[in-house]
Amino acid sequence: MQNSFSLRGVFKTWAVIAITVILLTGLVYIVGQQILRNLANDPQIQTAEDLVVKLNAGQDPTTLLVSNKVDMNKSLSTFGIIYDDQYNIVYSTGFLNDTAPVPPDGVFEAAKQNGVNILTWQPGINIRDAIVVQRYDTGYILVGRSLREVEKRANNLLLLSIAGGLITLASTFVLTLSIKYFENSRSKVSYSNPVAATPIVPVAQVVPITPPVLPTPIVPAV
């Protein structure tokens, strides 16, 4: 029977490829976004650990945070805020509208339970900071930094992932369509030019020749 070219068959084959491409594209974006976000924590983790060691050694908090005042609305600089056990501010280099912000109580409770709490904090509208809150002997230290540039990179990664996924989907569809068309063309050629069957030549039957029976000689009696 002659095969007919069908777009439905092409779509069935390509659908499996398309689902795989979409899943891989999403996976690439999620992994890349998580790497960018986790890397944003590294400077704060190091600074917080160093400050905890010095605070536990009895150093004056006002001498540890010596950076200039950081405007959390605009600056990308790292800031630090020291709190006592009642979550009151002891000293701060980070300010939001001229006020040092205080995160929710649950942030401190998680830091107290686990020793450290690493999270994303949104202290104001359109402000997102990567912060590390760590417990020390008589309070807590918060070290943070804006995520503005990190989130720009994450958005660029999303756009690149979408563009790459669409290009891959289009390429695999064209490739699948070409392969199906080629296979269908080969089937048509095979059907229109069938291979002639080789006739079977009967083999002549060989009849064995029976030799004549010679008469038995008569031996005279003595």
ZIZILIN-V952252 format. One record per backbone hydrogen bond with DSSP energy under -1.0 kcal/mol. CO is the residue of the C=O (numbers start at 1). NH is the residue of the N-H. If there is no record, write none. Layout:
co:nh
CO:NH
CO:NH
This chain:
co:nh
6:10
7:11
8:12
9:13
10:14
11:15
14:18
15:19
16:20
17:21
18:22
19:23
20:24
21:25
22:26
23:27
24:28
25:29
26:30
27:31
28:32
29:33
30:34
31:35
32:36
33:37
34:38
35:39
36:40
38:41
41:45
42:46
43:47
44:48
45:49
46:50
47:51
48:52
49:53
50:54
51:55
52:56
54:59
55:58
60:63
61:65
64:66
70:95
71:74
71:75
79:144
80:93
81:142
82:90
82:91
83:140
84:87
88:84
91:82
93:70
95:72
99:96
104:107
105:109
106:110
107:111
108:112
109:113
110:114
111:115
115:135
117:133
119:131
121:129
124:127
128:147
129:121
130:145
131:119
132:143
133:117
134:141
139:136
140:83
141:134
142:81
143:132
144:79
145:130
147:151
148:152
149:153
150:154
151:155
152:156
153:157
154:158
155:159
156:160
157:161
158:162
159:163
160:164
161:165
162:166
163:167
164:168
165:169
166:170
167:171
168:172
169:173
170:174
171:175
172:176
173:177
174:178
175:179
176:180
177:181
178:182
179:183
180:184
181:185
182:186
183:187
184:188
185:189
186:190
187:191
188:192
189:193
